[in-house]
Amino acid sequence: MKLHHLVWRELSVRRGQLVTGLVAVLLGVAAVVGIHTVSTYSEKAVKREMEALGANILVLPKSAGVQDYYTADLHSQTMPEDYVGSITLSGLSGVDNMSPKLSLPAELPAGNFTLTGILH
């Protein structure tokens, strides 16, 4: 008996298992393709939205570093309001809006916290 006859006989005898196996493989492939498609289009949508927003630039006092971002306001260093006006009126390409960030120490019954927010 040849191999292809043996395979054909097994497939004809076990039709239910064959159909179940094929359906499982098709569902698996469809799920992987669907997830890949959704993730690809989601990444493109996020990229498009981020490009529409423009660049975010963080301006800190000279003595504060990026590692001090959340506590820069607590070190009693301030930046003159004229700096904001200078940057806004400079005509730099892409500078549309500026939002100051404020961090304040807060004592609550649960402990000491730093409240951080964007002022509008």
C-alpha positions, 0 to 999 in steps of 0.5 A: 500500500502506498503512502498517499493511499494510507493518508487518504484512508486516514483522512476519510475515516477521521473527517471530524478531526480533520475539519476541527484541526483545519478550523483551529489552524484557520482561526489561529492564523486569522487571529494573528493577522487581525492582531497584526493589522490592528497594531499596525494601524494603531501605531500609524494613528498614534504617529499621525496624532503625535506629529500633529501635536508637534514637539514637546520641549521642557525648559527648566532653570539652569541649575535644575536637571532633567532628573529634577523635573518633578521637583524643580519647582520645589528648589525655589528656582524660578524662571522669569515670565519674560522668558515665556514671552520671549520664546512665544514671540520669537517666531520659532517654527512649531512653537504654538502653545506654552503651558507652565508646570507647577509642583507644590509640596502637599501634606496629607493624612496619608503622608507628604506628596508632590502635587504636579499639574499643568497650568492653563 
